Amino acid sequence: MTQLKSPSVDLGIRPTTARVGAEISGVLLSGDLPAPTIEAIHAALLRHKVIFFRDQTHLTDAEQERFSARLGNLVPHPTVASRPGTSSILELDSTGGGGRADAWHTDVTFVAAYPKISILRGVDIPAVGGDTIWSNTAAAYEHLPAPLKATVDQLWAIHTNAYDYAALRPHASEIEHRHFEDVFTSTVYETEHPVVRVHPDTGERTLILGSFVQRFVGLSRADSEALLQTLQSHVTRPENTVRWRWRAGDVAIWDNQATQHYAVNDYGSAPRVVRRTTIDGDAPIAIDGRRSIARKEAKKAPAARAA
């Protein structure tokens, strides 16, 4: 594992669990933060995998993008249009079609070079419910039984955004189904990733799994589903997770190369609006040095509408 350099700025860091998560106090996020503070934030992110900032109500869309750009190159979602007036912000609105991400996933793994960092700002938060849970996929790998490690070290998986939406979200509304068909899968991507990647900054081995996995290379759909459930049960063990109770103005930043997350859908019809920016990443490198491969990128023909 790479030895991380100690930052020169001492942030007010309070770990939320031993394996994942930390809250940072006394910092107002801004594109004008000094470089040593940005470096300290990045170091905390690499160590804790997800970091939380309360009371960032001063942030606007423009300032969220300006701050986010200090962590790397902003990249918009590949199929969902950015919020008007912004270059890259994805708005997740519970009243729209794509606002309830209630399945364990790592952001956008259906493309080869998926984002390395995600920054999420709470805008309109339910009075009750609407938490997000993150898991540390480096800790999940580290604590796998040795026979499972030997299996996943050699295993590759096909990720796609064209998955069985009805099976994954059986209680989704009609507007959510329509958003999935017309927007989220307007271009279909298919990528082959190693199940275990070497983290480019820490050297840790992390798992690339989650709901975008279609199947494992060389295994049937049935065998893939059984193995995926087994591996996901290790990823989502309570010991590897942290749960965040949102307030308006909160910001969560996570290492998308070493985490999965799940937005808990327990707030009924209450509005929940969060806005996300993402930072461009590199195609993962497997233990044997091979890189992820994009297998397909194709626009879907628009569906015919009943007269």
HUBEL-V930457 format. One line per field, one symbol per residue. ss: DSSP state (H for helix, E for strand, C for the rest). phi: phi as a letter, one per 20 degrees, with the letter a starting at -180 (. if undefined). burial: # if it has 24 or more other ideal C-beta (glycine too) atoms within 12 Angstrom, else .. Layout:
BEGIN
ss: ???
phi: ???
burial: ???
END
This chain:
BEGIN
ss: CCCCCCCCCCCEEEECCCCCCEEEECCCCCCCCCHHHHHHHHHHHHHHCEEEECCCCCCCHHHHHHHHHHHCCECCCCCCCCCCCCCCCEEEECCCCCCCCCCCECCCCCCCCCCCEEEEEEEECCCCCCCEEEEEHHHHHHCCCHHHHHHHCCCEEEEECCCCHHHHCCCCCHHHHHHHHHHHCCEEEEEEEECEEECCCCCCEEECCCCCEEEECCCCHHHHHHHHHHHHHHHCCHHHEEEECCCCCCEEEEECCCEEEEECCCCCCCCCEEEEEEECCCCCEECCCCECEEEEEEECCCCCCCC
phi: .feffffedeeedcgebfdbnbdddmcefafegfgffffffffffffdmbccceldfffdgffffffgffeqefcfffcdffggncebfeeddfeeedeceebfbdfmffdfefgeccccdfdcdffcnnfcddceeffffgefggffgfffgdeccedbeeeeffffcfdffffffffffedfdgcedbcddffddeffddmfecedcnfefeaefndfgfffffffffffffgeggfeccddefcgnfcdccffebbcbbefeccleffbcccddcdgcdfgdfgenfdgcfebbbfeffffdff
burial: ..........#.#..##.######..#.###.#...##.###############.#..#.#.##########.#######..#..#.#######.###############################...#############.#...#...#..#########.#..##..#...#..#####################.##.##############......#..##.###.####..##########################.#....################....###.............
END
